[in-house]
Amino acid sequence: MTEELQQWCNDNSFDFKRFNSKGITLQQLRSAKGVTLSVLAEDLGLKSADRGRFLDAVKGLKDDNTSRPLPPEPQDENAGLYDDPEVVVKGADDEQADYNEFENGDEKEQKNVDDEAFMLRSNFSDDPEDQWDIVQFFDNNEKFKKFKPMLLLQMQIQNSTNYNGNGDGMGQDHNQQLDNLLDSMLGAGHHNDSSSDSDDDIYTLSQKQETRSFRDYISTGHMPSAPSLIYDRILSEYSFEDKQQVRRQETDEKAPFYAQLEYAQCSNLDSEREHFLSMSLQNNISASSEEYRRYKLNCVIVLETSSSMSAETDRQSIANQLVCAILDQLDDDDKFCLIAGSENCNIEHPLDDIKSTDCAALKKKILSFTASGGPFELDEGYNAALGQLQEYFDAQLMAATNADEDDEEENKDECVENRILIISDTLPNSDSSLMDLMQVYSDSDENKIYTSFISVSVQSPSHKLVNNVYKLRGCNFRQYVLEDGEDEDDDEKENKVLQQFKSDWKCIVNPIFFNISLTLKQCKIDTVYGYHNNMKKISKLNSSGNVKTMKTFFLDERMMQQDKSEVITVRLQPPEDETQAISLEYELHYEHRDGKVGELKQEMTLSIEKEKGVYDETDDAYFDSTGMRKRVLLIRYVEFLNDWLMRSEKNEQHHLNVEEEFKARFSSFLSYFEAEMKEVQDDQLQQEVAVLKQLIDFNENAAAQLRESSAT
């Protein structure tokens, strides 16, 4: 691949060393478009004239890639030589043959072989019985399942010397350093996560998040930044709600989840036929439904009382009140346990039924806790919580052993959730052994234990920590801090935090679905618009069709609405025969909290539905809905602005610049934009018309005045 990149650079008179030092590959260039190319060009330090050549060269690369036949697979003359996986021991020079452990049976005990002579020979067998995954092998091994928690616990103890003493979860671990390196290479508009399953991220924006809009830059006489021209940012300002759902299936109304797809087919300004598809994961779940009421709860609280809880603001006071608020939310048949401390953790209230607990006396005790002592030992608190739950599991097992058949049948359908809630201003590192231990217990076959972090720290946690917590089954993270308010006293601030926590409570302790995934099959994608330019997510969609994954779906109305609004749009590769419609297949998987698995496989033909959708006979353009038409319009608008940004001559001050060539192109695009705006009937688009007119009327003197007025 490096040789191909070097050849491409030589053919187009680019500096290969500069491209290679940034880790750029031909595959990245082929899949990149719009803002991605803009950021790459800026990061490479290409001058204005070189940017145009760069765009044209990449376009030629893509055209060449679509027409290039696949190279023949290399023929291995030794293919088929090794038919079985085997461990080979190379014999001594005077021995007749090598020793094969898999062929010599019990005779292997008679062989006298030097340990250093062992060699693992690769398996080239294509036989199904020889295709196995070592990780899956151990994960499915019953003995290893029982041993793994003890192993991880010992690793946690042994690695305690490597644990960040502050445990605030805000330091950089090795993976985060790698992510920052990737971000610096790709530019602020991209976010990369070197950890697994990053498509399940709660946070998707780069740490160097752009706060100004592209309109702010232009209105102050400056060129917009590439991150300000990310598709998601601009499209998020508009509404795309439409009652027309041309592609909706009958099964969509019955299932808790369904895929909403919309299609468009139209010509661009160069008269090239284009096909667009938007996709989103939708749900039919009602937060008020009895079906999704929370399970009976074994609630174990780990409360920090170290001296750090008294720093800056009295975090101990708000933490104590949060514990009391939890007591108020529990039912009589729930169980409650409280563990509190700093360097040493004490069991202040063992796990017991709420109906057997003097809650008034317990609240009085909780409110008397003060912050003192050394640093909080998060691991010790977590292990103490596990100990309380394990005692409960053991008691349940003994009771089940001694119970008669009637009692067994009565308790058989009882559903209980086990949850540890850590209320603290101390957080673990994102890749600590504690996180591994949480994963073991949350994925356990029996007696799953979920964990919630309730942070009262005034500092924001690392995005990586929060993302990694949400990637664990049933686990979540919340932060509650006293916000500054000029007209509010401390009591009012605390009351606001408590009210927010109480409204969040059902969301925190009620996971109702797991392992949700939407995957697109048999679909050739040209360009992806979405994911905030997260290159890993875009790559997963391009390579495996992964549109959306969620480890846990909580009964959270706010998150449910946010998930519904996340729409990914792709430009599809046109079919070889334009008279034929594009066909695709998608799969939707999810797991109920009772363990039942739901699955939907749907084949679909993206045909033009003139009677159901929106068809423009004048332009021979089709859209499933007016919302889809507006989405395509804005995508082309953002692409056009990115093309201008890339080709424009740059200066160190990033002063606004519109060359005569682009003034003419902006005028042509404005005519198209205004015609489409009239069809979609959205007056908010007038703000984009104003931007286009400002760029068409650009002159340096006016831009200088804008810069001067904005500076003062």
PyMOL commands that set and color helices and strands:
alter all, ss='L'
color gray80, all
select helices_A, chain A and resi 2-11+16-21+26-31+35-44+48-67+105-110+115-117+128-130+134-139+142-162+174-186+198-200+214-219+227-229+231-235+250-253+290-292+307-310+315-329+354-356+359-367+378-402+405-412+433-442+463-470+490-508+531-533+535-544+557-565+626-647+660-680+683-696+700-711
alter helices_A, ss='H'
color red, helices_A
select strands_A, chain A and resi 86-89+99-100+118-121+257-267+273-283+296-304+335-341+345-353+416-424+449-455+476-479+511-521+525-529+546-554+568-572+582-592+597-606+614-616+621-623
alter strands_A, ss='S'
color yellow, strands_A
deselect
rebuild
show_as cartoon
